[in-house]
Amino acid sequence: MSWKKEIKILLWMISVFVIFFFVPLESERFSEALFAMFDLTKWYAREHVILCLLPAFFIAGVISVFISQGAVVKYFGAKAKKWLAYSVASVSGTILAVCSCTILPLFSSIHKRGAGLGPAIAFLYSGPAINILAIILTARILGLEMGVARIVGAVVFAIVIGSVMSLIYRKEEKAKREEQVNFPEMPEKRPVWQTGIHFLTLVLILVFANWGKPGDDVTSGTWFWIWTNKWHLTSAFGILLVYSLIFILKIKWQHVILAVLATAVSGFLSPSPLVPMVVGIAGLSLVTLLDKKDPENREWTLSSWDFAKQIIPLLAVGVLIAGFLLGSTHGDTQLAGIIPNKWVAGLVGGNSIFANFFASVAGAFMYFATLTEVPILQGLIAAGMGKGPALALLLAGPSLSLPNMLVIRDVIGTQKTIVYVVLVVVLATISGLLYGMFF
């Protein structure tokens, strides 16, 4: 018998017993935080797993399987031209309407395929930070100067943070660069434009399926028209995906048409767009897994599944913890976590170093779904939050969250994750402080 092992088991049993014995269920604050935890998780499951994460896993699978490692190394690798790598990475968010969690499978994919740490980190930060619709919403609701500051700050942050991370870990990057110097130029299996169409189609499905309402006061214009027709646009790109599956990936057209018919029937029978999305994803998975002509088609779905296995459990834990600590805020729902919202609002008034630092840290750990940061900030500003801390939270919040950190740690390790988070928090604090001095 190993006494160390047995004592460890005993301590775990005692700890679990004590936690449940003293659970303060009679406390209204605790009960509401517990309810907020499950409410946020339920909302996240309904609004983001099916429409955001599942398409993102398939996009990550495309990068992992259909885009050659040589192509990733060429544009994002350690030997790539820095101006090109950072330019592409820092503006990627303008076409990706994603949150801090949806970007994770894409980041994980390009990192595994050999992207340099700097460009990969720049992509990780910028993806959720400069969603074009979020920038427009920020400018409309919080003021033009805040919108401009947000987009300038996000692009600068992506380049600076990526560059600093690359400099800190330059020995690792040098080793990677030397390894990639002799990387053979592998010919692409199919023309680049075909892979590009397939990839872009999936990205556009992700973007339009998650297109948010521009604002309660917006009833006309391009953005409103796109929002009212988002499912028609998503369906149109779904048809383009059918073309891609049959004529680019060469999957049996009979199998693809059966999947299309099942998706169409589910769409007519169900009032919720989630049902046809699930049926469509299931159909896509089946037709690729059953394909015997090209092993890469099957590998695409298996690779997507690998990303799902790695990321979803960590996200679930992170969302539960975030909901319990910081509450659940979405739509008309305002549930407080164990940390009262008034404490947060009271700590971020004015433009002190502490107020900006606290806003950056709070934003880094909170989970913001795409576009939700703007109405949340609107409420905090109304409660007395300073403009400097508001910008600090905007620059730290959308790109970071507790669930996001847990997954990043699994991809690049604890030390690099801590350095990344610290850089974001420090830069957000400085930016908020400077912005608050002038506005």
C-alpha positions in Angstrom: 0.0 0.0 0.0 1.3 3.5 -1.0 0.5 5.7 2.0 1.1 8.9 -0.1 -1.4 7.8 -2.6 -4.0 6.8 0.0 -3.5 10.1 2.0 -4.0 12.0 -1.3 -7.3 10.2 -1.9 -8.4 10.8 1.7 -7.6 14.6 1.4 -9.6 14.8 -1.8 -12.6 13.0 -0.2 -12.4 15.3 2.8 -12.2 18.4 0.6 -15.2 17.4 -1.5 -17.2 16.6 1.7 -16.3 19.9 3.4 -17.3 21.9 0.2 -20.7 20.3 0.0 -21.2 20.4 3.8 -20.7 24.2 3.9 -22.3 25.1 0.6 -24.2 28.4 1.4 -27.4 27.6 -0.5 -29.3 29.9 1.9 -27.3 32.9 0.6 -29.1 34.8 -2.2 -25.8 35.9 -3.6 -24.5 32.4 -3.9 -27.7 31.0 -5.3 -27.9 33.7 -8.0 -24.2 33.1 -8.9 -24.9 29.4 -9.2 -27.9 30.1 -11.4 -25.8 32.6 -13.4 -23.2 29.9 -13.9 -25.7 27.5 -15.5 -27.6 30.3 -17.3 -24.4 31.5 -19.0 -23.4 27.9 -19.9 -26.9 27.2 -21.3 -26.8 30.4 -23.4 -23.3 29.7 -24.6 -24.4 26.2 -25.7 -27.4 27.5 -27.5 -25.9 30.6 -29.2 -22.2 29.7 -29.8 -21.4 26.0 -29.9 -23.6 25.1 -32.9 -23.3 28.4 -34.9 -19.7 29.4 -33.9 -17.6 26.6 -32.7 -18.7 23.7 -34.9 -18.1 25.7 -38.2 -14.8 27.0 -36.7 -13.7 23.4 -36.0 -14.3 22.5 -39.7 -12.4 25.6 -40.8 -9.5 24.6 -38.6 -9.7 21.1 -40.1 -9.3 22.7 -43.6 -6.2 24.5 -42.5 -4.9 21.3 -40.9 -5.6 19.0 -43.9 -6.1 20.8 -47.2 -3.7 23.8 -46.8 -0.2 22.4 -47.0 2.2 23.0 -44.2 4.5 24.7 -46.7 1.8 27.3 -47.4 1.3 28.1 -43.7 5.1 28.3 -43.3 5.4 30.5 -46.3 3.0 33.2 -45.0 3.1 32.7 -41.2 6.2 30.7 -40.6 9.4 31.7 -38.8 11.1 32.4 -42.2 8.1 34.4 -43.6 8.5 38.1 -44.4 7.5 39.8 -41.1 5.7 42.7 -42.7 3.5 40.3 -44.6 2.9 37.8 -41.8 2.0 40.5 -39.2 -0.1 42.5 -41.7 -2.3 39.5 -42.6 -2.5 38.4 -39.0 -3.3 41.8 -37.5 -6.3 42.5 -39.8 -7.7 39.0 -39.9 -10.5 40.0 -37.5 -12.2 42.2 -40.1 -13.5 39.1 -42.0 -13.9 36.8 -38.9 -16.9 37.7 -36.8 -15.6 35.5 -33.9 -15.3 35.7 -30.2 -12.3 34.8 -28.0 -13.3 31.2 -28.0 -14.2 30.7 -31.6 -10.8 31.9 -32.7 -9.1 29.1 -30.7 -9.4 26.2 -33.1 -8.1 28.4 -36.0 -5.2 29.6 -33.8 -4.4 26.0 -32.7 -4.5 24.9 -36.4 -2.1 27.4 -37.8 0.2 27.0 -34.8 0.4 23.2 -35.3 1.1 23.7 -39.0 4.3 25.7 -38.3 3.2 29.3 -38.0 5.7 31.5 -36.1 4.8 32.3 -32.6 4.6 36.1 -33.3 2.2 35.9 -36.3 0.1 33.2 -34.6 -0.3 35.3 -31.5 -1.1 38.4 -33.6 -3.8 36.4 -35.3 -5.1 35.1 -31.9 -5.5 38.6 -30.6 -6.8 40.4 -33.7 -9.4 37.8 -34.6 -12.0 38.8 -32.0 -10.6 42.3 -31.4 -11.4 44.0 -34.8 -14.6 42.4 -35.8 -15.8 45.1 -38.2 -19.4 45.1 -37.0 -18.3 45.4 -33.4 -16.1 48.4 -34.3 -19.1 50.1 -36.1 -21.4 49.3 -33.1 -18.7 50.8 -30.7 -18.5 54.0 -32.7 -22.3 54.4 -33.0 -23.1 53.7 -29.3 -19.9 54.8 -27.4 -18.7 57.5 -29.7 -16.6 57.8 -32.9 -13.4 58.5 -31.0 -13.9 55.2 -29.0 -14.5 53.3 -32.2 -11.3 54.7 -33.8 -9.3 54.1 -30.6 -10.5 50.5 -30.5 -9.5 49.6 -34.1 -6.1 51.5 -33.9 -5.4 49.9 -30.5 -6.4 46.4 -31.7 -4.1 46.5 -34.8 -1.2 48.0 -32.9 -1.7 45.5 -30.0 -1.7 42.5 -32.4 1.6 43.6 -34.0 3.3 44.7 -30.7 2.2 41.6 -28.7 3.2 39.2 -31.5 6.6 40.9 -32.0 7.4 41.0 -28.2 6.4 37.3 -27.8 8.6 36.5 -30.8 11.5 38.4 -29.3 11.1 36.9 -25.8 11.1 33.4 -27.3 13.6 34.2 -30.0 15.7 31.1 -29.3 12.7 28.8 -30.0 11.8 30.9 -33.1 15.4 30.7 -34.3 15.3 26.9 -34.0 12.0 26.7 -35.8 13.4 29.0 -38.5 16.4 26.8 -39.0 14.2 23.8 -39.1 11.9 25.4 -41.7 14.8 26.6 -44.0 15.1 23.2 -45.4 11.4 22.5 -45.5 10.7 21.0 -48.9 8.3 22.8 -51.3 5.5 20.3 -51.5 3.3 20.7 -54.5 -0.4 21.5 -53.8 -2.8 18.6 -54.4 -5.3 20.9 -56.1 -5.1 24.5 -57.4 -4.8 27.1 -54.7 -8.0 28.8 -55.9 -10.0 25.7 -55.3 -8.8 25.3 -51.8 -9.4 29.0 -51.3 -13.0 28.8 -52.5 -13.6 25.9 -50.1 -12.0 27.7 -47.2 -13.7 31.1 -47.9 -17.1 29.4 -48.2 -16.8 28.0 -44.7 -15.6 31.3 -43.4 -18.6 33.1 -44.9 -21.0 30.6 -43.5 -19.5 31.2 -40.1 -19.7 35.0 -40.5 -23.2 35.3 -41.8 -24.7 32.7 -39.5 -23.4 34.8 -36.6 -24.2 38.2 -37.9 -25.5 40.3 -35.0 -28.2 42.9 -35.1 -26.6 46.4 -35.7 -28.5 48.1 -32.9 -32.1 48.5 -31.6 -32.3 52.0 -33.2 -31.1 50.8 -36.6 -33.9 49.8 -39.0 -32.3 50.4 -42.4 -29.0 50.4 -44.2 -26.6 47.7 -45.4 -25.8 46.2 -42.0 -29.5 46.0 -41.1 -30.3 44.4 -44.5 -27.6 41.8 -44.0 -28.9 41.0 -40.6 -32.5 40.6 -41.8 -31.3 38.3 -44.6 -28.5 36.5 -42.8 -30.1 33.1 -43.1 -30.8 33.5 -46.9 -27.1 34.5 -47.3 -26.0 31.6 -45.1 -28.1 29.3 -47.3 -26.6 30.7 -50.5 -23.1 30.0 -49.2 -24.3 26.6 -48.2 -25.2 25.9 -51.8 -21.7 27.0 -52.7 -20.4 24.5 -50.2 -22.4 21.8 -52.0 -20.6 22.8 -55.2 -17.3 22.6 -53.4 -18.0 19.2 -51.9 -19.0 17.7 -55.3 -16.6 19.4 -57.8 -13.6 20.3 -55.7 -13.4 17.5 -53.1 -15.0 15.0 -55.5 -17.4 13.5 -53.0 -20.2 11.3 -54.5 -22.9 13.7 -55.5 -25.6 11.2 -54.4 -24.3 11.4 -50.8 -24.1 15.2 -50.9 -27.6 15.6 -52.3 -29.1 13.3 -49.6 -27.4 15.5 -46.9 -28.8 18.6 -48.6 -32.3 17.2 -48.7 -32.2 16.2 -45.0 -30.9 19.7 -44.1 -33.6 21.4 -46.3 -36.4 19.3 -44.8 -35.2 20.0 -41.2 -35.2 23.7 -42.1 -38.8 23.7 -43.3 -40.0 21.6 -40.3 -38.1 23.5 -37.6 -38.7 27.1 -36.5 -35.2 27.3 -35.2 -32.1 27.7 -37.6 -30.1 25.6 -35.1 -31.8 22.4 -36.2 -30.9 22.6 -39.9 -27.4 23.8 -38.9 -26.9 20.6 -36.8 -28.4 18.4 -39.5 -26.1 20.1 -42.1 -23.0 19.6 -40.0 -24.0 16.0 -39.3 -24.5 15.4 -43.0 -21.2 17.1 -43.8 -19.5 14.8 -41.3 -21.1 11.7 -42.7 -20.4 12.3 -46.4 -16.8 13.0 -45.7 -16.3 10.1 -43.3 -17.9 7.7 -45.8 -15.9 9.0 -48.8 -13.5 6.3 -50.1 -12.1 8.2 -53.1 -9.8 10.6 -51.2 -8.6 9.9 -47.7 -8.1 13.6 -47.1 -11.8 14.1 -47.0 -12.2 11.7 -44.1 -9.1 13.1 -42.5 -10.7 16.6 -42.6 -13.6 15.6 -40.4 -11.4 13.5 -38.1 -9.0 16.5 -37.7 -12.0 18.7 -36.9 -13.1 16.2 -34.3 -9.6 16.3 -32.7 -9.9 20.1 -32.3 -13.3 19.6 -30.7 -12.0 17.0 -28.2 -9.2 19.3 -27.2 -11.1 22.6 -26.9 -14.7 21.9 -25.9 -14.1 20.4 -22.4 -11.8 23.3 -21.4 -14.2 25.9 -22.7 -17.1 24.3 -20.8 -15.1 24.5 -17.5 -14.1 28.0 -18.3 -17.6 29.2 -19.0 -18.9 27.6 -15.8 -16.3 29.4 -13.7 -16.7 32.7 -15.5 -20.5 32.6 -15.0 -20.2 31.8 -11.3 -17.6 34.5 -10.6 -18.8 37.3 -12.9 -22.4 36.5 -13.7 -24.4 36.1 -16.9 -25.2 39.1 -19.1 -26.9 38.6 -22.5 -30.0 40.1 -24.0 -32.3 41.1 -21.2 -30.7 38.8 -18.8 -28.6 40.4 -16.0 -27.6 37.9 -13.4 -24.9 38.7 -10.9 -22.0 36.4 -10.1 -20.4 35.9 -6.8 -18.5 39.2 -7.5 -21.1 42.0 -7.4 -21.3 44.1 -10.5 -21.5 47.3 -8.4 -18.0 46.5 -7.1 -16.7 46.4 -10.6 -18.4 49.6 -11.6 -17.2 51.3 -8.4 -13.6 50.3 -9.0 -13.3 51.6 -12.6 -14.5 55.2 -12.1 -12.1 58.0 -13.0 -8.9 57.5 -14.9 -6.4 56.3 -12.3 -3.8 53.6 -13.0 -5.6 51.3 -10.7 -9.0 51.8 -12.5 -7.5 51.1 -15.9 -5.5 48.1 -14.6 -8.6 46.7 -12.8 -10.7 47.2 -16.0 -8.0 45.4 -18.0 -7.9 42.4 -15.6 -11.7 42.2 -15.3 -12.0 42.3 -19.1 -9.4 39.7 -19.5 -11.2 37.2 -17.3 -14.8 38.0 -18.4 -16.4 36.2 -21.4 -17.8 38.5 -24.0 -19.7 37.0 -26.9 -19.4 38.9 -30.2 -21.0 42.4 -29.9 -22.1 42.0 -26.3 -19.2 44.0 -24.9 -20.7 47.2 -26.2 -24.1 47.2 -24.4 -22.3 45.9 -21.2 -19.9 48.8 -21.4 -22.7 51.2 -22.1 -24.3 50.1 -18.8 -21.0 50.4 -16.9 -20.3 53.9 -18.2 -23.8 54.9 -17.1 -22.9 53.5 -13.7 -19.8 55.8 -13.5 -17.1 54.0 -15.4 -14.4 56.3 -16.8 -13.7 56.4 -20.6 -10.1 55.3 -20.1 -11.0 52.1 -18.2 -13.8 51.5 -20.8 -11.2 51.5 -23.6 -8.9 49.3 -21.5 -11.7 46.8 -21.0 -12.6 46.9 -24.8 -9.0 46.2 -25.7 -8.5 43.4 -23.2 -12.0 41.8 -23.0 -13.1 40.6 -26.4 -9.7 38.8 -27.2 -9.3 37.2 -23.8 -11.5 35.3 -21.3 -11.0 32.6 -18.7 -12.1 29.8 -21.1 -9.8 31.3 -23.8 -6.8 31.2 -21.4 -7.4 27.5 -20.5 -7.3 26.5 -24.1 -4.3 28.7 -25.0 -2.4 27.1 -22.1 -3.1 23.7 -23.6 -1.7 24.8 -27.0 1.4 26.9 -26.2 2.0 26.1 -22.5 1.6 27.9 -19.2 4.5 30.3 -19.4 3.7 31.7 -22.9 0.1 32.0 -21.9 1.0 34.1 -18.8 3.3 36.3 -20.9 0.6 36.8 -23.5 -2.1 37.7 -20.9 0.3 40.1 -19.0 1.2 41.9 -22.3 -2.5 42.3 -23.2 -3.3 43.6 -19.7 -0.3 46.0 -19.5 -0.9 47.5 -23.0 -4.6 47.8 -22.3 -3.9 49.6 -19.0 -1.5 52.1 -20.7 -3.8 52.7 -23.6 -6.8 53.3 -21.3 -4.7 55.7 -19.2 -3.6 57.7 -22.2 -7.0 57.8 -23.8 -8.6 58.9 -20.5 -6.2 61.9 -20.4 -7.6 63.3 -23.7 -11.2 62.3 -23.7 
